[in-house]
Amino acid sequence: MNTRQLNRASSVVAVLSAVCVTSVFAADQAEPIFISGVYPHLAVFNSVVQEGRSMYAGGGECGIGAVVPWAGKLWLITYSPHCRSGGSDRLFTIDDIWQFGKPVGRGGPWRQTTVAAAAPSDPYLMTGYDRKSVELSHDAVDTVAFTVEVNFDHRGFRKYQAISVPADKSVVHEFPTGYSAHGVRPRSDTACTATATFVYE
């Protein structure tokens, strides 16, 4: 297949994708369609790129390289992992990020992680969510005290609260309504294998 044919095929794929997405959204403009958390209308494609003797048509292995919320918009940039010499990458914006609903999240810096006594975890994002909680557990034979530290002014971490977790138990702590900080990190007073899961709703 030559370059002209690849360009034509790429254009056909792009047009068909646009038609399919448009037809889906025509039925209900208020509710963006999503499938298992995936929004098809946010799919991004690069143009045909030549790398040595190979040609890559748009819609190949194009992915999203970075996503950043800023100034009330969601910014994202594409990238082509197979194009070492560069591609036709673009910067996109989504004007109304609230169309996806309120921000929620679940994760943490430790998941069955071997931790040293008094060593803090890596910082974990905490800002931009309404309700927050943390679930702590460990494999030590005795009660472990976890100290939760927060950074709310970009001047370093300070102690928020110590939370005692008995052996063979997990403890859930809910932060006060409206509580906010830029980052959070736990530390254990005992060397153990620990899990710290933050839930943001």
C-alpha positions in Angstrom: 0.0 0.0 0.0 1.5 3.4 -1.0 1.4 6.7 0.8 -1.7 8.0 -1.1 -3.6 4.8 -0.3 -2.6 5.0 3.4 -3.7 8.7 3.6 -7.0 7.8 1.9 -7.6 4.8 4.4 -6.7 7.0 7.3 -9.2 9.7 6.2 -11.9 7.1 5.7 -11.3 5.7 9.3 -11.4 9.2 10.7 -14.7 10.1 8.9 -16.4 6.8 9.9 -15.3 7.3 13.5 -16.7 10.8 13.5 -20.0 9.6 11.9 -20.4 6.8 14.4 -19.7 9.1 17.4 -22.0 11.8 16.0 -24.8 9.4 15.5 -24.4 8.1 19.0 -24.5 11.5 20.5 -27.4 12.8 18.4 -29.8 10.7 20.4 -28.8 12.2 23.7 -26.6 15.2 23.8 -26.9 15.6 27.6 -25.3 12.2 28.4 -21.9 11.5 26.9 -21.7 7.8 26.2 -19.1 5.8 28.1 -18.4 2.1 28.2 -16.7 0.7 31.4 -15.4 4.2 32.1 -14.2 4.7 28.5 -15.4 7.7 26.5 -15.2 6.8 22.7 -15.6 10.4 21.6 -12.3 11.3 23.3 -10.3 8.9 21.0 -7.4 10.7 19.4 -5.5 9.7 16.3 -2.2 10.8 14.6 -1.7 11.2 10.8 0.4 8.9 8.6 4.0 9.0 9.8 7.0 7.6 8.0 9.7 5.9 10.2 12.5 4.5 8.1 10.9 2.1 5.6 7.7 1.7 7.5 4.5 3.7 7.3 2.0 4.1 10.1 -1.6 5.1 9.4 -3.6 7.2 11.7 -5.5 5.2 14.3 -2.5 2.8 14.9 -0.8 2.9 18.3 -1.7 6.5 19.1 -2.1 7.1 22.8 -2.6 9.9 25.3 0.8 11.0 26.7 -0.3 13.3 29.5 -3.5 14.7 31.0 -3.6 17.9 33.0 -6.5 19.9 34.5 -5.8 23.6 34.3 -7.8 26.9 34.1 -11.1 25.0 34.2 -10.2 22.8 31.2 -8.7 19.4 30.7 -5.6 19.4 28.5 -4.2 16.3 26.8 -1.4 15.6 24.4 -1.1 12.6 22.1 2.0 10.5 21.5 3.1 7.7 19.2 5.2 5.1 21.0 6.4 3.5 17.8 7.7 6.8 16.2 11.2 7.5 17.5 11.7 10.4 15.2 8.5 12.2 16.0 4.9 12.2 14.8 2.0 14.5 14.2 1.2 14.8 17.9 -1.3 17.5 19.0 -2.5 19.3 22.1 -6.2 19.0 22.8 -8.5 20.7 25.3 -11.9 19.7 26.8 -13.7 22.9 27.7 -16.1 21.5 30.3 -14.4 18.9 32.4 -17.5 18.6 34.7 -19.3 16.8 31.9 -17.6 13.7 33.2 -19.1 14.2 36.7 -17.4 15.1 39.9 -13.8 13.9 40.5 -13.5 10.6 42.4 -10.5 8.4 43.0 -9.2 5.3 44.8 -5.5 4.4 45.3 -2.6 5.0 47.6 1.2 5.0 48.1 1.3 1.5 49.7 -0.3 -1.7 48.6 1.2 -4.6 50.5 4.4 -2.7 50.6 7.4 -3.4 52.8 7.9 -0.3 54.9 10.6 0.7 57.3 9.8 2.1 60.8 9.2 5.9 60.8 9.8 6.1 57.0 7.2 8.2 55.2 5.6 7.0 52.0 5.8 8.9 48.7 3.4 11.9 48.7 -0.1 11.1 47.4 -2.4 13.7 45.8 -5.2 14.9 48.0 -6.6 18.1 46.6 -9.7 18.5 44.4 -12.1 16.0 46.1 -15.1 16.5 48.3 -15.1 13.5 50.7 -11.9 11.7 51.7 -11.1 8.6 53.7 -8.1 6.3 54.2 -8.1 2.6 55.0 -5.0 1.3 56.8 -3.8 -2.3 57.4 -0.6 -4.2 58.1 0.8 -7.7 58.8 2.6 -7.0 62.1 1.7 -9.2 65.1 1.0 -6.1 67.3 -0.9 -2.8 67.0 0.8 -0.4 64.6 0.5 3.4 64.9 0.3 5.1 61.5 0.9 8.8 61.4 -0.9 10.6 58.6 0.9 13.8 57.5 -0.4 16.4 55.1 1.0 19.3 53.1 -1.6 22.1 52.8 0.6 25.1 52.2 3.5 23.8 50.0 5.9 24.3 52.9 6.3 20.7 53.9 4.4 17.9 55.6 2.9 18.3 59.1 1.2 15.7 61.4 -2.5 15.4 60.8 -3.3 12.5 63.2 -2.0 9.2 64.5 -4.2 6.2 63.8 -3.8 2.9 65.7 -4.5 -0.3 63.7 -4.7 -3.6 65.6 -3.2 -6.8 64.2 -5.3 -8.6 61.6 -7.6 -5.6 61.3 -8.1 -2.7 59.0 -9.1 0.7 60.1 -11.0 3.3 58.0 -10.6 7.0 58.9 -12.9 9.6 57.4 -11.5 13.1 57.0 -13.7 16.0 58.1 -16.1 17.2 55.5 -14.4 19.9 53.3 -10.9 19.0 54.6 -8.3 19.7 52.0 -4.6 19.5 51.5 -2.3 19.3 48.5 -0.7 16.1 49.5 -0.8 13.3 52.1 1.6 10.6 53.2 1.4 8.0 56.0 4.3 6.6 58.0 4.4 3.6 60.3 6.0 3.3 63.7 6.8 -0.4 63.0 8.6 -2.1 60.2 5.9 -4.2 58.4 4.0 -4.8 55.2 1.4 -2.2 55.0 -1.5 -0.9 52.8 -2.8 2.6 52.7 -5.8 3.1 50.4 -7.2 6.6 50.0 -10.8 6.9 48.7 -12.0 10.2 47.3 -15.6 10.9 46.5 
